[in-house]
């Protein structure tokens, strides 16, 4: 299911240039990320967008991080 909403994310930014979401808040609820199942990058013009397929142990989510706006979004959910 497509969502496309901005969310709050706690993330780790390590070397070399590695971004790792750890927890996110959506609809007033906190979700702990148990596993990143896949990650990839796309470009929107000059902007690099990092995408993460993650799970909380029950549901699969797609999160994205826009390097220009510095905003995180929840893109999709698969129950």
C-alpha positions as CSV (number, residue, x, y, z in Angstrom):
1,X,0.0,0.0,0.0
2,X,1.4,3.4,-1.0
3,X,1.6,6.0,1.9
4,X,4.0,8.8,0.9
5,X,4.0,10.7,4.2
6,X,6.9,12.5,6.0
7,X,7.9,10.9,9.2
8,X,10.4,11.3,12.1
9,X,13.4,8.8,12.1
10,X,16.2,8.1,14.5
11,X,19.1,7.1,12.3
12,X,22.8,6.3,12.6
13,X,25.2,8.1,10.2
14,X,28.5,6.2,10.0
15,X,31.5,5.9,7.9
16,X,31.9,5.5,5.0
17,X,28.8,7.6,4.2
18,X,26.5,4.9,5.6
19,X,22.9,5.8,6.7
20,X,21.0,3.3,8.9
21,X,17.5,4.0,10.2
22,X,17.0,2.6,13.7
23,X,13.5,3.7,14.8
24,X,10.7,5.7,13.3
25,X,7.6,7.5,14.4
26,X,4.4,7.3,12.3
27,X,0.8,8.1,13.3
28,X,1.9,8.8,16.9
29,X,3.5,5.3,17.3
30,X,7.2,4.4,17.6
31,X,8.5,1.4,15.5
32,X,11.8,-0.3,16.3
33,X,13.5,-1.5,13.1
34,X,14.5,-5.1,13.5
35,X,16.2,-5.5,10.1
36,X,17.1,-3.7,7.0
37,X,16.2,-6.2,4.3
38,X,17.4,-4.2,1.3
39,X,18.6,-0.7,0.5
40,X,19.2,1.3,-2.8
41,X,19.7,4.8,-4.1
42,X,17.8,6.8,-6.7
43,X,18.2,10.3,-8.1
44,X,15.6,13.0,-8.5
45,X,17.5,15.5,-10.6
46,X,20.6,16.5,-8.5
47,X,19.1,15.0,-5.3
48,X,20.2,11.6,-4.1
49,X,17.4,9.6,-2.3
50,X,18.3,6.6,-0.1
51,X,15.6,3.9,0.1
52,X,15.3,1.2,2.8
53,X,13.2,-1.8,2.9
54,X,12.8,-2.5,6.6
55,X,10.8,-4.7,9.0
56,X,9.7,-4.4,12.6
57,X,9.3,-8.1,12.8
58,X,5.7,-8.1,11.6
59,X,5.4,-5.7,8.7
60,X,7.6,-4.6,5.8
61,X,8.0,-0.9,5.2
62,X,9.8,1.2,2.6
63,X,11.4,4.4,4.0
64,X,13.3,7.0,2.0
65,X,15.7,9.8,2.9
66,X,16.1,12.8,0.7
67,X,19.6,14.3,0.9
68,X,18.5,17.8,-0.2
69,X,15.5,18.4,2.1
70,X,16.9,16.0,4.8
71,X,13.3,14.6,5.2
72,X,12.4,11.0,5.8
73,X,9.2,9.5,4.2
74,X,7.3,6.3,4.7
75,X,6.6,5.2,1.1
76,X,5.0,1.8,1.3
77,X,3.7,-0.8,3.7
78,X,3.3,-4.6,3.1
79,X,1.5,-6.4,5.8
